[in-house]
Amino acid sequence: MPSIVDVAVSSGSFTTLVGALQATGLVEALAGEGPFTVFAPSDEAFAKLPAGTLESLTPEQLTDILLYHVVAGKVMAADAVALDGQMVDTLLEGKQLAISVDGGSVMINDAKVVTADVEAGNGVIHVIDSVLLPPAEESAGMGQTIADIAAGDERFSTLVGALVSAGLVDALKGEGPFTVFAPTDDAFAALPAGTLESLTAEQLKNILLYHVVPAKVMAADAIALDGQSAGTLFEGAEIGISVKDGKVFINDTVEVVITDIVADNGVIHVISAVLLPPAE
């Protein structure tokens, strides 16, 4: 009987997943004896990620994400239903997935199992409709401030340049705690041409301060704040927090696409667009 990798390749629905497995050298692992249970995002699930997400990941980050989709052992759909409300270990350093049953559908974290029990010689595949993103480890930020993490991540080169121009780097190296909703380079690029260049130093500083909350707000905290507002460092201006289909949004329209990048002095959440403060 073909292995999990063979089944994925022959299906034609997992070209992005297979490419990622090849890029990270995980093909041989999932062709091994197992048994494994793979919660496999379809090509459509990967396409739902913000543009450039996969390309911006380091090989280590991509490997971690893929391992987070794999459970040791063969967990059939009936087993998953019996595990409703429980957590299962993944191959990512003991990180766990939440299994729940909602209206007859099996949910893995916030992803729905759309096709179950695709059997292979070394385990089983369940097709899911979203990519699973592992929670950041609390120790991930040890020795690094928010400013340090942003400076070391190529996705935030525009943000870091703006922080330097506005003289805010030292502030985000401070004790905190802070929560930074960090727009990627793609988010800044989506602004009308010339927007950043036309801002005064004060306007740029105010926009950046509007992305910072003077507290450590983890993703679970943000979900609990659904429908509420949080004060920012921009003269007390507030951002609205809402939850739609399990996803956190800032000011109703800006999606939090990656959560809980933990630093010594707070946490970073990656957002899909630049937040513009309300006019005074």
C-alpha positions as CSV (number, residue, x, y, z in Angstrom):
1,M,0.0,0.0,0.0
2,P,1.4,3.5,-0.9
3,S,2.9,5.7,1.8
4,I,1.3,8.9,3.0
5,V,3.7,10.9,0.7
6,D,2.8,8.7,-2.3
7,V,-0.9,9.2,-1.7
8,A,-0.4,13.0,-1.3
9,V,1.7,13.1,-4.6
10,S,-0.8,11.0,-6.6
11,S,-3.8,13.0,-5.3
12,G,-2.9,16.2,-7.1
13,S,-4.6,18.2,-4.4
14,F,-1.5,18.7,-2.3
15,T,1.1,20.2,-4.6
16,T,1.9,23.0,-2.1
17,L,2.1,20.6,0.8
18,V,4.3,18.1,-1.1
19,G,6.6,21.0,-2.3
20,A,7.0,22.1,1.3
21,L,7.8,18.6,2.4
22,Q,10.4,18.4,-0.3
23,A,11.9,21.8,0.5
24,T,12.3,20.8,4.2
25,G,13.5,17.3,3.7
26,L,10.5,15.7,5.4
27,V,9.5,13.4,2.6
28,E,11.6,10.5,3.8
29,A,10.3,10.9,7.3
30,L,6.6,10.6,6.2
31,A,7.5,7.8,3.9
32,G,8.8,5.9,6.9
33,E,7.2,3.1,8.9
34,G,5.0,5.2,11.1
35,P,2.1,5.0,11.7
36,F,1.4,8.7,11.3
37,T,-1.8,10.8,11.1
38,V,-1.4,13.8,8.8
39,F,-3.9,16.7,8.9
40,A,-3.2,17.8,5.3
41,P,-4.0,21.3,4.1
42,S,-5.2,21.2,0.5
43,D,-3.8,23.6,-2.1
44,E,-6.9,25.8,-1.5
45,A,-6.1,25.9,2.2
46,F,-2.5,27.1,1.5
47,A,-3.9,29.7,-1.0
48,K,-6.0,31.2,1.9
49,L,-2.7,32.3,3.6
50,P,-1.8,36.0,3.0
51,A,0.3,36.5,-0.1
52,G,4.0,35.9,0.4
53,T,3.5,34.0,3.7
54,L,5.2,30.8,2.7
55,E,8.0,32.6,0.9
56,S,8.8,34.6,4.0
57,L,9.3,31.6,6.2
58,T,12.7,30.3,7.2
59,P,13.3,26.6,6.5
60,E,13.1,26.0,10.3
61,Q,9.8,27.8,10.6
62,L,8.4,25.9,7.6
63,T,9.6,22.6,9.1
64,D,7.9,23.4,12.4
65,I,4.6,24.2,10.7
66,L,4.7,20.9,8.8
67,L,5.5,18.9,11.9
68,Y,2.6,20.6,13.7
69,H,0.3,18.8,11.2
70,V,1.5,15.3,12.1
71,V,0.4,13.1,15.0
72,A,2.2,9.9,15.8
73,G,-0.2,6.9,15.6
74,K,-3.1,6.2,13.3
75,V,-6.1,8.3,14.4
76,M,-9.2,7.5,12.3
77,A,-12.2,9.8,12.1
78,A,-14.1,7.7,14.7
79,D,-11.1,8.0,17.0
80,A,-11.0,11.8,16.5
81,V,-14.8,12.1,17.3
82,A,-14.1,10.1,20.6
83,L,-11.4,12.7,21.4
84,D,-13.8,15.6,21.3
85,G,-12.5,18.3,23.7
86,Q,-9.1,16.8,24.1
87,M,-5.5,17.6,23.0
88,V,-3.2,15.4,21.0
89,D,0.6,15.7,20.8
90,T,2.2,16.5,17.4
91,L,5.7,15.9,16.1
92,L,6.6,19.5,16.8
93,E,8.4,19.4,20.1
94,G,5.4,18.2,22.0
95,K,3.1,20.9,20.7
96,Q,-0.5,19.9,20.8
97,L,-3.6,20.2,18.6
98,A,-7.1,20.7,19.9
99,I,-9.7,18.2,18.6
100,S,-13.4,19.1,18.8
101,V,-16.6,18.2,17.1
102,D,-18.9,21.0,15.9
103,G,-22.2,20.2,14.2
104,G,-20.9,16.8,13.1
105,S,-17.7,18.2,11.7
106,V,-14.3,17.4,13.2
107,M,-12.3,20.5,13.9
108,I,-8.5,20.6,14.4
109,N,-7.9,23.9,16.2
110,D,-9.8,26.2,13.9
111,A,-9.5,24.0,10.8
112,K,-12.3,21.8,9.6
113,V,-11.7,18.2,8.4
114,V,-13.3,18.2,5.0
115,T,-12.2,14.7,3.9
116,A,-11.5,12.0,6.5
117,D,-9.8,8.6,6.5
118,V,-7.7,8.6,3.4
119,E,-5.7,5.5,4.3
120,A,-2.0,4.9,3.4
121,G,0.4,2.1,4.1
122,N,1.9,4.0,7.0
123,G,-1.0,5.8,8.4
124,V,-3.9,8.0,7.5
125,I,-4.5,11.5,6.0
126,H,-7.4,13.8,6.9
127,V,-7.8,16.8,4.5
128,I,-8.3,20.1,6.3
129,D,-9.5,23.5,5.0
130,S,-6.9,25.7,6.6
131,V,-3.2,25.6,7.5
132,L,-2.4,25.0,11.1
133,L,0.0,27.5,12.7
134,P,1.8,26.4,15.9
135,P,1.6,28.5,19.0
136,A,4.9,30.3,19.8
137,E,6.8,28.9,22.7
138,E,7.0,31.1,25.8
139,S,10.7,30.7,25.7
140,A,10.9,31.9,22.1
141,G,11.8,35.4,23.0
142,M,14.4,34.7,25.6
143,G,17.2,37.3,25.2
144,Q,15.3,39.2,22.5
145,T,13.1,42.3,22.7
146,I,10.4,43.1,20.3
147,A,12.7,45.4,18.4
148,D,15.4,42.6,18.2
149,I,12.9,40.1,16.8
150,A,11.5,42.5,14.2
151,A,15.0,43.5,13.1
152,G,16.0,39.9,12.6
153,D,12.9,39.1,10.5
154,E,13.0,40.0,6.8
155,R,9.2,40.4,6.7
156,F,9.4,43.6,8.8
157,S,12.1,45.5,7.0
158,T,9.7,48.4,6.2
159,L,8.4,48.5,9.8
160,V,11.9,48.5,11.2
161,G,13.0,51.3,8.9
162,A,10.0,53.3,10.0
163,L,10.8,52.6,13.7
164,V,14.3,53.9,13.1
165,S,13.1,57.0,11.3
166,A,10.6,57.7,14.1
167,G,13.1,57.1,16.9
168,L,11.1,54.4,18.5
169,V,13.6,51.5,18.4
170,D,14.8,52.1,21.9
171,A,11.3,52.4,23.2
172,L,10.5,48.9,21.9
173,K,13.6,47.6,23.5
174,G,12.3,48.9,26.8
175,E,10.9,46.9,29.7
176,G,7.3,46.9,28.5
177,P,5.3,44.8,28.3
178,F,4.1,45.7,24.9
179,T,1.9,44.1,22.3
180,V,2.8,45.1,18.7
181,F,0.4,44.5,15.8
182,A,3.1,44.3,13.2
183,P,2.4,44.9,9.5
184,T,4.6,43.0,7.1
185,D,6.4,44.6,4.2
186,D,3.6,43.4,1.9
187,A,1.1,45.2,4.2
188,F,3.1,48.5,3.8
189,A,3.4,47.9,0.1
190,A,-0.4,47.8,-0.2
191,L,-0.6,51.4,0.9
192,P,-1.1,53.9,-1.9
193,A,2.2,54.8,-3.6
194,G,4.1,57.6,-1.8
195,T,2.1,57.3,1.4
196,L,5.0,56.7,3.7
197,E,7.2,59.3,2.0
198,S,4.5,62.0,2.3
199,L,4.2,61.6,6.1
200,T,5.7,64.0,8.5
201,A,8.0,62.6,11.2
202,E,5.2,63.2,13.8
203,Q,2.5,61.5,11.6
204,L,4.7,58.4,11.1
205,K,5.4,58.2,14.8
206,N,1.7,58.4,15.6
207,I,0.9,55.7,13.2
208,L,3.5,53.4,14.6
209,L,2.4,54.1,18.2
210,Y,-1.1,53.2,17.1
211,H,0.1,49.7,16.5
212,V,1.3,49.2,20.1
213,V,-0.7,48.3,23.2
214,P,1.0,48.9,26.5
215,A,0.3,45.3,27.8
216,K,1.0,41.7,26.8
217,V,-2.1,40.5,25.0
218,M,-1.7,36.9,23.8
219,A,-4.0,35.5,21.1
220,A,-6.2,33.8,23.7
221,D,-6.6,37.1,25.5
222,A,-7.5,38.9,22.3
223,I,-10.2,36.3,21.6
224,A,-11.6,36.9,25.1
225,L,-11.7,40.6,24.2
226,D,-14.1,40.1,21.3
227,G,-16.2,43.2,20.8
228,Q,-14.0,45.4,23.1
229,S,-11.3,48.0,22.6
230,A,-7.7,48.3,23.7
231,G,-5.8,51.5,24.3
232,T,-2.7,52.2,22.3
233,L,0.4,54.3,22.8
234,F,-1.0,56.9,20.4
235,E,-2.5,59.5,22.8
236,G,-4.9,56.9,24.2
237,A,-6.5,56.1,20.8
238,E,-8.0,52.7,20.9
239,I,-8.2,49.8,18.5
240,G,-11.2,47.6,18.2
241,I,-10.8,43.8,18.6
242,S,-13.2,41.3,17.1
243,V,-13.4,37.6,16.3
244,K,-14.9,36.2,13.2
245,D,-14.9,32.5,12.3
246,G,-12.2,32.0,15.0
247,K,-9.9,34.7,13.5
248,V,-8.9,37.9,15.3
249,F,-9.4,41.2,13.5
250,I,-8.3,44.7,14.5
251,N,-10.7,47.5,13.7
252,D,-13.0,45.0,12.0
253,T,-11.0,44.6,8.7
254,V,-7.3,44.0,9.5
255,E,-6.7,40.3,10.1
256,V,-4.2,38.9,12.6
257,V,-2.5,36.3,10.4
258,I,0.3,35.1,12.7
259,T,0.0,35.2,16.5
260,D,2.0,35.0,19.7
261,I,5.6,35.7,18.6
262,V,6.9,36.1,22.1
263,A,9.6,38.5,23.1
264,D,11.2,39.2,26.5
265,N,9.2,42.5,26.7
266,G,6.0,41.5,25.1
267,V,4.5,39.8,22.1
268,I,4.1,40.4,18.3
269,H,1.1,39.6,16.2
270,V,1.5,39.9,12.5
271,I,-1.3,41.7,10.7
272,S,-2.5,41.9,7.1
273,A,-2.6,45.7,6.7
274,V,-1.3,48.9,8.2
275,L,-3.5,50.4,10.9
276,L,-4.4,54.1,10.4
277,P,-5.4,56.0,13.6
278,P,-8.6,57.9,13.7
279,A,-8.4,61.5,12.7
280,E,-8.3,63.9,15.6
